[in-house]
Amino acid sequence: MFHAYRKDSSYLRGAIFASYNEMCAYCGRQIQQRDMHIDHIVAKHMESTHDANVLQYLLELEQENFVVDSIENYLPSCPACNLSKSNHVFTAANLRFYHEKARRHVDDI
């Protein structure tokens, strides 16, 4: 199940910030809420990929009725990590890792 929520909600921003102990999910550095970016693990406008494992994972998500704008697809990020990631496509293993990380925080958020 995916919990649809717009990432520009001030409630959501505060809940994500607190749930991740005020830290960037990528590098683990402490961040200020005013500087925090909320990053999509799977971007809304993802670059095309030809990696079979990534395509298989995206198909699995689609079969689960994946919602791009959902709590399970958001991570708190420092500006440096988010901007360096841009629309980069992770490997399937990275996507799974970060989605599992996000899912562990759903109840807290």
Secondary structure by P-SEA (a helix, b strand, c coil): cbbbbbcccaaaaaaaaaaacccccccccccccccccccccccccccccccaaaaaaaaaaaaacccccccccbbbbcaaaaaaaccccccaaaaaaaaaaaaaacccc
